Amino acid sequence: MIVVAHPRVAADADPSTSDVLDQVALVAGALSSLGERFETVAIDGGRVWEALAEQPDVVVFNLLEFPPGAPQLQTAATAALELLGLPFTGAAAGPMWLSTDKLATRALLASSGLPVAAGGRFEPDRPALLEVVPPPWILKPAFEDASLGLEGDPVATTAEQAVARGRDLAARFPGQPIVLEHFLPGREFNVALLEDAAGVEVLPVAEIAFVDFPPGTPALVGYEAKWQTGSFEYEHTVRRFPSSEADGELIDELAGLARAAYRACGLAGYARVDFRLDEGGRPSVLEVNANPCLSADAGFMAAAVQAGLDAATVVGRIVAAARRRGGRAGRG
C-alpha cells in the first residue's frame, strides 16, 4: 500500500503552494497505471504523526511541501516519517534540512570541492560582504524555494540597491538569513537525477534559455518566470535540451558535478541540481533540490520525457528506491 502524503492546500493558496496538487495527480495516475494500491492523504500543517501513525505497513510517497514562511515544516514532516519507521520516497530529514538552507548547502558544496558563486550571509546593517563579493549581486531568502523572494528585479548593481533589497527581504521573511551572491552572467542549466537498482542516472541536461530579454530585465528564473502565466518572463523563459555535438564536454561536466552534489548532500531517490556559468563559461551550483517538483510541466518530468521515460516509470523507480531503503529509523 502506498500513501501519497501531501499538505492540505487552501483555496486561495499561492501557485507555488497549490502546485503540489498537480504533483499528487501525476503520482496518483502513475500508481494507478502500475496497478499499485494507494490512497492520497492531505495533512494539515506538520501533523504527520497523527495522520500516519496507525498505518505501519505502507510506503509514503512524500509530497509534504509547506507554504511560504514555514520551510521548517518540510524537514519536520520528513523527520516524523523517520521516527514512525515508515519507508518514504526521496531525501531523509538531514539532507532535506540541508537543501532547505541555501547557506548550509553552499558551505557543504564548497567544502566538498564543488564550485559555488562567491557570496555568503548578508546583513544589511553590516554590509561588509559587498566589499569582497564582486557586483552585480543577487539576493534571496535562505530557506525558501520555488523562486519566492525573487520577484521583480532581485539583482543589485550598487551597494545602495543591495542594502535596500536586503532590508526588504528581511522584513518579508522574518527570521530568515539573506543570501547574497555574485550574479553569474552565463547560461543556466538543470540536471535531473533518478535512482534505479544500479545507481543514479543523470537524465538529459536541460538549458533554461532567456529569449529576447531586453536590457533591464534580469535573465533569471524569478517568480514571474515560474508562476505568472502570461507575463513576459514566463513566456520568454524556455527549456531546451542542448545537443551533445555542440555542448558534449559541458554536458559531461555538468553531469559529473550533479552526481557529486547528489552524493555530497546525501540525496536519495531523485533530485535536481541547478547550475549557471560564470564569466569564463565555468559552471557553479545554484541550487540543490531534494524531492523536486513532479508536475507534468516541470523540469524534472521534462528531462524524464526527453530520456524516454513516462510518469509511471519515474514514479515506479522512486517508489522502488524507497522500498530498497526501507524505514530509516524506528519508533525507539
C-alpha positions as CSV (number, residue, x, y, z in Angstrom):
1,M,0.0,0.0,0.0
2,I,1.3,3.5,-0.9
3,V,0.1,6.6,0.9
4,V,0.6,9.8,-1.2
5,A,1.0,12.3,1.6
6,H,0.7,16.0,0.7
7,P,-0.2,19.2,2.6
8,R,-3.8,20.4,2.7
9,V,-4.0,23.3,0.3
10,A,-6.2,26.4,0.9
11,A,-8.4,27.6,-2.0
12,D,-6.5,30.9,-2.1
13,A,-3.0,29.4,-1.9
14,D,-0.1,30.9,-3.8
15,P,0.5,29.0,-7.0
16,S,3.9,27.9,-5.7
17,T,1.9,26.1,-2.9
18,S,-1.1,24.8,-4.9
19,D,1.2,23.3,-7.5
20,V,1.6,20.3,-5.2
21,L,-1.9,19.2,-6.2
22,D,-0.7,18.8,-9.8
23,Q,2.1,16.5,-8.4
24,V,-0.5,14.5,-6.5
25,A,-2.5,14.0,-9.7
26,L,0.6,12.9,-11.6
27,V,1.7,10.4,-8.9
28,A,-1.8,9.0,-8.4
29,G,-2.2,8.5,-12.2
30,A,1.2,6.8,-12.4
31,L,0.5,4.5,-9.4
32,S,-2.9,3.5,-11.0
33,S,-1.1,2.6,-14.2
34,L,1.3,0.5,-12.3
35,G,-1.5,-1.4,-10.5
36,E,-0.4,-0.2,-7.1
37,R,-2.8,0.1,-4.2
38,F,-2.7,3.7,-3.0
39,E,-4.6,6.4,-1.3
40,T,-3.9,10.2,-1.1
41,V,-3.8,11.8,2.4
42,A,-4.0,15.6,2.9
43,I,-2.2,16.6,6.1
44,D,-2.8,19.8,8.0
45,G,0.3,21.7,9.0
46,G,3.0,19.4,10.2
47,R,0.6,16.9,11.8
48,V,2.2,13.9,10.1
49,W,2.3,11.7,13.3
50,E,-1.5,11.9,13.8
51,A,-2.2,11.2,10.1
52,L,0.1,8.3,9.6
53,A,0.9,6.7,13.0
54,E,-1.7,4.0,12.5
55,Q,-0.5,2.9,9.1
56,P,2.6,0.7,9.7
57,D,2.6,-1.3,6.5
58,V,2.8,1.4,3.9
59,V,5.3,3.3,1.7
60,V,4.8,7.0,1.9
61,F,5.2,9.0,-1.3
62,N,6.4,12.2,0.4
63,L,4.9,15.3,-1.3
64,L,4.9,17.1,2.0
65,E,5.7,20.7,1.0
66,F,4.6,23.6,3.0
67,P,3.7,27.2,2.4
68,P,6.0,30.3,2.2
69,G,7.3,31.3,5.6
70,A,7.2,27.8,7.0
71,P,10.1,25.9,5.4
72,Q,10.9,24.1,8.7
73,L,7.7,22.1,8.4
74,Q,9.0,20.1,5.4
75,T,12.0,18.9,7.4
76,A,9.9,18.2,10.5
77,A,7.4,16.2,8.4
78,T,10.2,14.1,7.0
79,A,11.7,13.6,10.4
80,A,8.3,12.4,11.6
81,L,8.2,9.8,8.9
82,E,11.7,8.6,10.0
83,L,10.5,8.3,13.6
84,L,7.5,6.3,12.5
85,G,9.8,3.9,10.8
86,L,7.9,4.2,7.5
87,P,9.7,3.8,4.2
88,F,9.2,7.0,2.2
89,T,10.3,8.5,-1.1
90,G,13.1,11.0,-1.6
91,A,15.5,12.5,0.8
92,A,15.9,11.8,4.5
93,A,15.4,14.5,7.1
94,G,19.0,15.6,7.3
95,P,19.5,16.1,3.6
96,M,16.1,17.7,3.4
97,W,17.1,20.2,6.1
98,L,20.4,20.8,4.3
99,S,18.9,21.5,0.9
100,T,16.3,23.8,2.5
101,D,19.1,26.0,3.9
102,K,21.0,27.7,1.0
103,L,23.8,28.8,3.2
104,A,24.4,25.4,4.6
105,T,24.2,23.9,1.1
106,R,26.8,26.4,-0.2
107,A,29.1,25.6,2.7
108,L,28.9,21.8,2.2
109,L,29.4,22.0,-1.5
110,A,32.4,24.3,-1.2
111,S,34.0,22.1,1.4
112,S,33.5,19.1,-0.9
113,G,35.4,20.9,-3.7
114,L,32.3,21.8,-5.7
115,P,32.0,25.2,-7.3
116,V,29.6,27.9,-6.0
117,A,29.4,31.6,-6.7
118,A,31.1,34.0,-4.4
119,G,28.8,35.0,-1.7
120,G,27.5,34.4,1.8
121,R,25.2,35.6,4.5
122,F,24.3,39.3,4.0
123,E,23.4,41.6,6.9
124,P,22.0,44.9,5.5
125,D,23.1,46.8,8.6
126,R,26.7,45.5,8.3
127,P,27.2,45.2,4.5
128,A,30.9,44.3,4.6
129,L,30.2,41.3,2.3
130,L,29.8,43.8,-0.5
131,E,33.5,44.6,-0.3
132,V,34.6,41.0,-1.0
133,V,31.9,39.7,-3.4
134,P,32.1,41.5,-6.8
135,P,28.9,43.0,-8.3
136,P,26.3,42.6,-9.6
137,W,24.7,40.7,-6.7
138,I,21.6,38.6,-6.4
139,L,19.8,38.4,-3.0
140,K,17.3,35.8,-1.8
141,P,15.9,34.4,1.4
142,A,17.9,31.4,2.7
143,F,15.1,29.0,3.3
144,E,12.5,29.5,0.6
145,D,12.2,27.6,-2.7
146,A,10.1,28.0,-5.9
147,S,11.7,31.4,-6.6
148,L,9.9,33.0,-3.6
149,G,11.8,36.2,-2.8
150,L,12.9,36.5,-6.5
151,E,10.1,38.8,-7.5
152,G,10.7,41.9,-9.6
153,D,14.4,42.6,-10.0
154,P,16.4,40.6,-7.4
155,V,19.8,41.8,-8.9
156,A,21.6,44.8,-7.4
157,T,24.3,46.7,-9.1
158,T,25.1,49.2,-6.4
159,A,25.6,48.9,-2.6
160,E,22.6,51.1,-2.0
161,Q,20.4,48.7,-4.0
162,A,21.8,45.7,-2.3
163,V,21.2,47.1,1.2
164,A,17.6,48.2,0.3
165,R,16.8,44.8,-1.2
166,G,18.3,43.0,1.8
167,R,16.2,45.0,4.2
168,D,13.1,44.4,2.2
169,L,13.7,40.6,2.2
170,A,14.5,40.6,5.9
171,A,11.1,42.3,6.5
172,R,9.2,39.9,4.2
173,F,10.9,36.8,5.6
174,P,11.4,37.5,9.3
175,G,13.9,35.2,11.0
176,Q,15.5,34.0,7.7
177,P,19.1,34.8,6.8
178,I,19.6,36.6,3.5
179,V,21.9,35.1,0.9
180,L,23.9,37.4,-1.3
181,E,25.9,36.0,-4.2
182,H,27.7,37.3,-7.3
183,F,25.2,37.1,-10.1
184,L,26.6,34.8,-12.7
185,P,26.0,36.1,-16.2
186,G,26.3,32.9,-18.2
187,R,24.0,30.1,-19.4
188,E,21.7,28.3,-16.9
189,F,21.1,24.5,-16.7
190,N,19.0,22.0,-14.8
191,V,20.3,18.4,-14.2
192,A,17.7,15.9,-13.0
193,L,18.9,12.6,-11.3
194,L,16.8,9.5,-10.8
195,E,17.8,6.3,-9.0
196,D,17.4,2.7,-10.2
197,A,18.7,-0.6,-8.8
198,A,22.1,0.1,-10.4
199,G,22.6,3.5,-9.0
200,V,21.8,7.1,-10.0
201,E,21.0,8.0,-13.6
202,V,21.6,11.5,-14.9
203,L,18.7,12.5,-17.2
204,P,19.2,14.7,-20.2
205,V,20.6,18.1,-19.2
206,A,18.2,21.0,-19.8
207,E,19.2,24.5,-20.6
208,I,17.0,27.4,-19.4
209,A,17.1,30.0,-22.3
210,F,16.1,33.6,-21.7
211,V,14.7,34.6,-25.1
212,D,14.8,38.2,-26.2
213,F,15.1,39.6,-22.7
214,P,15.5,43.3,-23.1
215,P,18.1,45.3,-21.2
216,G,17.0,45.9,-17.6
217,T,15.0,42.6,-17.4
218,P,17.1,40.2,-15.4
219,A,17.8,36.9,-17.2
220,L,16.9,34.5,-14.4
221,V,14.1,32.2,-13.3
222,G,12.4,34.6,-11.0
223,Y,8.9,34.3,-9.5
224,E,7.3,35.8,-12.6
225,A,9.1,33.4,-15.0
226,K,8.0,30.4,-12.9
227,W,4.4,31.2,-11.8
228,Q,2.9,34.3,-13.6
229,T,1.4,32.8,-16.8
230,G,1.1,35.4,-19.5
231,S,4.0,37.6,-18.2
232,F,6.9,38.4,-20.4
233,E,9.3,36.4,-18.2
234,Y,7.0,33.3,-18.2
235,E,6.5,33.4,-22.0
236,H,10.2,34.0,-22.8
237,T,11.9,31.6,-20.4
238,V,12.2,28.4,-22.5
239,R,13.5,25.0,-21.6
240,R,15.6,23.2,-24.3
241,F,18.0,20.3,-24.4
242,P,21.4,21.1,-25.9
243,S,23.0,18.6,-28.2
244,S,26.0,16.5,-27.4
245,E,27.5,17.6,-30.7
246,A,27.6,21.3,-29.7
247,D,27.9,21.0,-25.9
248,G,29.2,17.5,-25.2
249,E,32.1,18.4,-22.9
250,L,29.9,20.9,-20.9
251,I,27.1,18.4,-20.6
252,D,29.5,15.7,-19.3
253,E,31.0,18.2,-16.8
254,L,27.5,19.2,-15.5
255,A,26.5,15.6,-15.2
256,G,29.7,14.8,-13.1
257,L,29.1,17.8,-10.9
258,A,25.5,16.9,-10.4
259,R,26.4,13.4,-9.3
260,A,29.0,14.8,-6.9
261,A,26.5,17.2,-5.4
262,Y,23.9,14.4,-5.1
263,R,26.4,12.3,-3.1
264,A,27.8,15.2,-1.0
265,C,24.3,16.2,0.1
266,G,23.2,12.6,0.8
267,L,20.2,12.7,-1.5
268,A,18.0,9.7,-2.4
269,G,15.5,8.6,-5.0
270,Y,15.5,11.7,-7.2
271,A,16.8,15.2,-7.2
272,R,17.6,18.2,-9.4
273,V,20.8,20.3,-9.4
274,D,20.8,23.8,-11.0
275,F,23.8,25.4,-12.5
276,R,24.9,28.7,-14.0
277,L,28.0,29.6,-15.9
278,D,30.3,32.4,-14.9
279,E,32.1,35.0,-17.0
280,G,34.6,32.4,-18.2
281,G,32.0,29.7,-19.0
282,R,32.7,27.7,-15.9
283,P,29.7,26.1,-14.0
284,S,28.7,26.8,-10.5
285,V,26.0,25.2,-8.5
286,L,23.0,27.5,-7.9
287,E,20.6,25.1,-6.0
288,V,20.4,21.5,-4.9
289,N,16.8,20.4,-4.9
290,A,15.8,17.4,-2.9
291,N,12.4,16.0,-3.9
292,P,12.0,18.3,-6.8
293,C,8.6,19.2,-8.4
294,L,7.0,16.3,-10.2
295,S,4.3,18.3,-12.1
296,A,3.9,17.2,-15.7
297,D,5.2,20.6,-17.0
298,A,8.1,21.0,-14.5
299,G,11.8,20.5,-15.3
300,F,12.2,17.0,-13.7
301,M,9.5,15.4,-15.8
302,A,10.6,17.2,-18.9
303,A,14.0,15.7,-18.6
304,A,12.4,12.3,-17.9
305,V,10.3,12.5,-21.1
306,Q,13.4,13.6,-23.0
307,A,15.1,10.3,-21.7
308,G,12.1,8.3,-23.0
309,L,10.6,7.7,-19.5
310,D,6.9,8.1,-18.8
311,A,5.4,9.1,-15.5
312,A,4.7,5.5,-14.4
313,T,8.3,4.6,-14.9
314,V,9.6,7.6,-13.0
315,V,7.2,7.1,-10.1
316,G,7.8,3.4,-10.1
317,R,11.6,3.9,-9.8
318,I,11.1,6.5,-7.0
319,V,8.9,4.1,-5.0
320,A,11.3,1.2,-5.7
321,A,14.2,3.2,-4.2
322,A,12.1,3.9,-1.1
323,R,11.3,0.2,-0.7
324,R,15.0,-0.7,-1.1
325,R,16.0,1.6,1.7
326,G,13.1,0.7,4.0
327,G,12.3,2.7,7.2
328,R,15.2,5.0,8.1
329,A,14.5,4.8,11.9
330,G,12.3,3.1,14.3
331,R,9.9,4.3,17.0
332,G,12.5,3.5,19.6
